[in-house]
């Protein structure tokens, strides 16, 4: 799972005011001593016209971004960057509007430019890293883009998460784990625990994966999609009792979803609760008679009980409603096997 920085404006669009001096004194009110006049003001005392125009164009571009008028923002940002070529902020926002207008090549170019100016600019690093992690993924380039920004970022959570994903693509699971741990230390979330658990499952570390998935489940609230996704992973992690609990919660929130019953049924099967599993498959059929996996797994349950005729009837229904799908083909294969006995 990888994340991008959104289109919120950065705190850093300062308005420079030149020529205003405030003297604050204490004690008796005495006129300050007069400074001798000089023929020329000190250099840099006021903003140059080009810098002022650049800041104004940048501010206009950011306002357009806030209003989600990305195409309208682009000319302002291009003007800002042409007037102030060393503005990492202008380059970053140009990358953002390019990405929002589906110009990924332009986005990559501008994010890279921003990072050439300021390698620690977290927003540009996050988004450039996310581009590199799109298919076909370029994890080495993503790691190179994001690593310099980690130490200086005010909030490095997204950088650590995307670095973890990049390392997992390289199957460098130890490094990925360190990045997930670093991200969690900055701020835990159920989604982050879920992503970490998924990586550990891929690394065949089922016990550790289940630990993270349980934490994801504890914080999932009423998010039925997240709860069901956690449940789907808890089974392969070998945490079948937790899998059943996850789908108990999901079914309470969405009692008409046939798939949830089948998923819970498969975990009950692994716990040797075949009557409970079969009841779930039947409940799934009641919720959606055309859900082929429910018929197929019901057939497998009857087959385990050596009730061949019941199994054949269930496989026949799975074949009819499953058609040419993978589950329909499996059902027909089972019917052929049983016909030979």
C-alpha positions in Angstrom: 0.0 0.0 0.0 1.5 3.4 -1.0 0.3 6.8 -0.2 0.5 10.2 -1.9 0.5 13.7 -0.5 -2.7 15.6 -1.2 -3.3 19.0 -2.7 -3.2 21.0 0.5 -1.1 24.1 0.5 2.1 24.1 2.4 2.8 26.5 5.1 5.5 28.5 3.6 3.9 31.0 1.2 5.1 34.0 3.0 4.2 37.5 2.2 7.3 39.7 2.4 6.9 43.2 3.6 9.8 45.5 3.1 10.5 48.9 4.5 8.5 48.6 7.8 10.5 48.9 11.0 9.1 48.7 14.5 11.0 49.8 17.5 9.9 48.4 20.9 11.4 50.1 24.0 10.9 49.7 27.7 11.2 52.1 30.6 10.6 55.8 30.2 9.3 57.0 26.9 12.3 58.6 25.3 12.8 59.3 21.6 15.3 56.8 20.1 18.6 58.2 18.9 18.5 59.2 15.3 20.5 57.0 12.9 22.7 58.9 10.5 21.2 58.9 7.0 23.1 56.9 4.3 23.1 57.6 0.7 22.1 54.0 -0.4 19.8 51.6 1.4 21.3 48.3 2.4 21.0 45.6 -0.3 18.2 43.1 0.2 16.3 45.5 2.5 13.3 45.2 0.2 12.0 42.4 -2.1 13.1 42.7 -5.7 10.3 43.2 -8.3 10.9 39.7 -9.8 10.8 38.0 -6.4 7.6 39.8 -5.6 6.0 38.8 -8.9 7.2 35.2 -8.3 5.6 35.1 -4.8 2.4 36.6 -6.2 2.2 34.0 -9.0 2.9 31.2 -6.6 0.2 32.3 -4.2 -2.3 32.6 -7.1 -1.4 29.0 -8.2 -1.9 27.7 -4.8 -5.3 29.3 -4.5 -6.3 27.7 -7.8 -5.1 24.3 -6.4 -7.2 24.7 -3.3 -10.2 25.3 -5.5 -9.2 22.2 -7.5 -8.8 24.2 -10.7 -5.5 22.5 -11.6 -5.3 23.5 -15.3 -5.8 27.1 -14.2 -3.1 26.8 -11.6 -0.4 25.7 -14.1 0.4 29.0 -15.9 0.7 30.8 -12.5 3.2 28.2 -11.3 5.1 28.2 -14.5 5.4 32.0 -14.2 6.6 31.6 -10.6 9.3 29.1 -11.5 10.5 31.1 -14.5 10.9 34.2 -12.2 12.4 32.2 -9.4 14.1 29.1 -10.8 15.4 28.0 -7.4 11.9 27.7 -5.9 11.4 24.1 -4.8 7.9 25.0 -3.8 6.9 26.2 -7.2 8.4 23.1 -8.8 6.6 20.8 -6.3 3.2 22.4 -7.1 3.9 22.2 -10.8 4.4 18.5 -10.3 1.2 18.3 -8.3 -1.0 20.0 -11.0 0.7 17.8 -13.7 -0.2 14.7 -11.8 -3.8 16.0 -11.2 -4.2 16.6 -14.9 -2.8 13.1 -15.7 0.5 14.2 -17.0 2.7 11.7 -15.1 5.8 12.4 -17.1 5.5 16.1 -16.3 4.8 15.3 -12.7 7.9 13.2 -12.4 10.0 15.9 -14.1 8.8 18.7 -11.8 9.0 16.6 -8.6 12.6 15.6 -9.5 13.4 19.3 -10.1 12.0 20.2 -6.7 14.2 17.6 -5.1 17.2 18.8 -6.9 16.7 22.2 -5.4 15.8 20.7 -1.9 16.4 17.0 -1.4 14.6 17.1 1.9 11.2 18.3 0.5 9.0 15.6 1.9 5.9 16.4 -0.2 7.8 16.0 -3.5 9.6 12.9 -2.2 6.4 11.2 -1.2 4.7 11.9 -4.6 7.7 11.1 -6.7 8.1 7.9 -4.8 4.5 7.0 -5.3 4.9 7.5 -9.1 7.9 5.2 -9.1 5.8 2.6 -7.2 3.1 2.5 -9.9 3.2 -0.4 -12.3 5.7 -1.1 -13.7 7.3 -0.3 -10.3 10.7 1.1 -10.0 11.5 0.5 -6.3 15.2 1.4 -6.5 14.3 4.9 -7.9 11.6 5.3 -5.3 14.0 4.5 -2.5 16.6 6.9 -3.9 14.0 9.7 -4.2 12.5 9.3 -0.7 15.4 8.4 1.6 17.1 11.9 1.8 13.8 13.5 2.9 13.1 11.1 5.8 15.5 12.7 8.4 14.2 16.3 7.7 10.5 15.7 7.3 8.2 17.1 10.0 6.0 14.1 9.5 7.8 11.2 7.8 5.0 8.6 8.2 4.1 8.5 4.5 7.7 8.4 3.5 8.3 5.4 5.8 5.2 3.6 4.5 6.1 4.1 0.9 9.7 3.1 1.6 8.4 -0.1 3.3 6.3 -0.9 0.2 9.4 -0.3 -2.1 11.5 -2.6 0.0 8.8 -5.2 0.0 8.7 -5.2 -3.8 12.4 -6.0 -3.7 11.6 -8.7 -1.1 13.9 -7.0 1.4 11.5 -7.8 4.1 13.7 -6.9 7.0 14.2 -3.4 5.7 10.5 -3.1 4.9 9.7 -4.1 8.5 12.0 -1.4 9.9 10.2 1.2 7.8 6.8 0.0 8.9 7.9 0.1 12.6 9.3 3.6 12.0 5.9 4.7 10.4 4.0 3.2 13.3 6.2 5.0 15.8 5.1 8.3 14.2 1.4 7.5 14.3 -0.4 4.1 14.3 -3.5 3.6 12.2 -5.5 0.5 11.4 -4.6 0.9 7.7 -0.9 1.0 8.5 -1.2 -2.1 10.7 -3.1 -3.8 7.8 -0.4 -2.9 5.3 2.3 -4.1 7.6 0.4 -7.4 8.2 0.0 -7.9 4.5 3.7 -7.5 3.9 4.5 -10.0 6.8 2.1 -12.5 5.3 3.8 -12.1 1.9 7.1 -12.8 3.8 5.6 -16.0 5.2 5.7 -14.7 8.8 2.2 -15.7 9.7 2.4 -15.2 13.4 3.8 -11.7 13.2 1.3 -10.9 10.4 -1.6 -12.0 12.6 -0.4 -9.7 15.4 -0.5 -6.7 13.1 -3.9 -7.7 11.6 -5.4 -8.1 15.0 -4.3 -4.5 15.8 -5.9 -3.4 12.5 -9.1 -5.1 13.4 -9.2 -3.5 16.8 -9.1 -0.1 15.3 -11.3 -0.7 12.2 -14.5 0.6 13.9 -17.5 0.1 11.5 -15.4 0.1 8.3 -16.8 -3.1 6.9 -14.5 -3.2 3.9 -11.4 -3.0 6.1 -12.8 -5.6 8.6 -13.5 -8.0 5.7 -10.1 -7.4 4.2 -8.4 -8.1 7.6 -10.6 -11.3 7.9 -9.4 -12.5 4.4 -5.8 -12.2 5.6 -6.2 -13.7 9.0 -7.2 -17.1 7.5 -3.9 -17.4 5.4 -2.0 -16.2 8.5 -3.4 -19.2 10.4 -5.4 -17.2 12.8 -8.7 -18.9 12.1 -10.5 -18.0 15.3 -9.7 -14.3 14.7 -10.9 -14.8 11.1 -14.3 -15.9 12.4 -14.5 -13.0 14.8 -13.6 -10.5 12.0 -16.4 -11.9 9.8 -18.8 -12.0 12.7 -18.4 -8.2 12.9 -18.5 -7.8 9.1 -21.8 -9.8 8.9 -23.4 -7.7 11.6 -22.6 -4.6 9.5 -23.6 -6.2 6.2 -25.9 -9.2 6.7 -26.8 -9.5 3.1 -23.3 -10.1 1.7 -23.0 -13.7 0.6 -19.2 -13.6 0.3 -18.8 -12.8 4.0 -20.7 -15.9 5.0 -18.6 -18.1 2.7 -15.3 -16.5 4.1 -16.4 -17.2 7.6 -17.4 -20.7 6.7 -14.0 -21.5 5.3 -12.4 -20.4 8.6 -14.9 -22.4 10.6 -13.9 -25.4 8.4 -10.3 -25.0 9.4 -11.4 -25.0 13.0 -13.1 -28.4 12.4 -16.5 -26.8 12.9 -18.1 -28.3 9.8 -21.7 -27.9 10.9 -21.0 -24.2 11.4 -19.2 -23.9 8.1 -22.1 -25.6 6.3 -24.6 -23.3 8.0 -22.6 -20.3 6.7 -22.6 -21.7 3.1 -26.3 -22.2 3.3 -26.8 -18.7 4.7 -24.8 -17.3 1.8 -27.0 -19.1 -0.7 -30.1 -17.7 1.0 -28.5 -14.2 0.7 -27.6 -14.7 -2.9 -28.7 -17.9 -4.7 -26.5 -17.0 -7.7 -23.3 -16.8 -5.7 -21.4 -19.8 -7.1 -18.7 -20.1 -4.4 -21.4 -20.7 -1.8 -22.8 -23.7 -3.8 -19.2 -25.0 -4.4 -18.1 -24.9 -0.8 -21.4 -26.4 0.3 -20.6 -29.3 -2.1 -17.1 -29.6 -0.6 -18.6 -29.7 2.9 -21.1 -32.5 1.9 -18.3 -34.3 0.2 -16.2 -34.3 3.4 -19.2 -35.9 5.1 -19.3 -38.5 2.4 -22.8 -37.4 1.3 -22.2 -37.8 -2.4 -25.7 -37.0 -3.7 -25.9 -33.8 -1.7 -22.4 -32.8 -2.9 -23.4 -33.5 -6.6 -26.5 -31.4 -6.2 -24.4 -28.5 -4.8 -21.7 -28.8 -7.5 -24.4 -28.9 -10.2 -25.8 -25.6 -8.9 -22.3 -24.1 -8.7 -21.8 -25.2 -12.4 -25.0 -23.6 -13.5 -24.6 -20.3 -11.8 -20.8 -20.2 -12.2 -20.9 -20.7 -15.9 -17.4 -20.4 -17.4 -15.9 -18.8 -14.3 -13.1 -20.6 -12.4 -15.5 -21.8 -9.8 -17.9 -23.1 -12.4 -15.1 -25.1 -14.0 -14.0 -26.5 -10.7 -17.5 -27.6 -9.9 -17.7 -29.5 -13.2 -14.4 -31.2 -12.5 -15.7 -32.4 -9.1 -18.8 -33.8 -10.8 -16.7 -35.7 -13.3 -14.5 -37.1 -10.4 -17.6 -38.2 -8.5 -19.1 -39.7 -11.7 -16.1 -42.0 -12.1 -16.5 -43.5 -8.6 
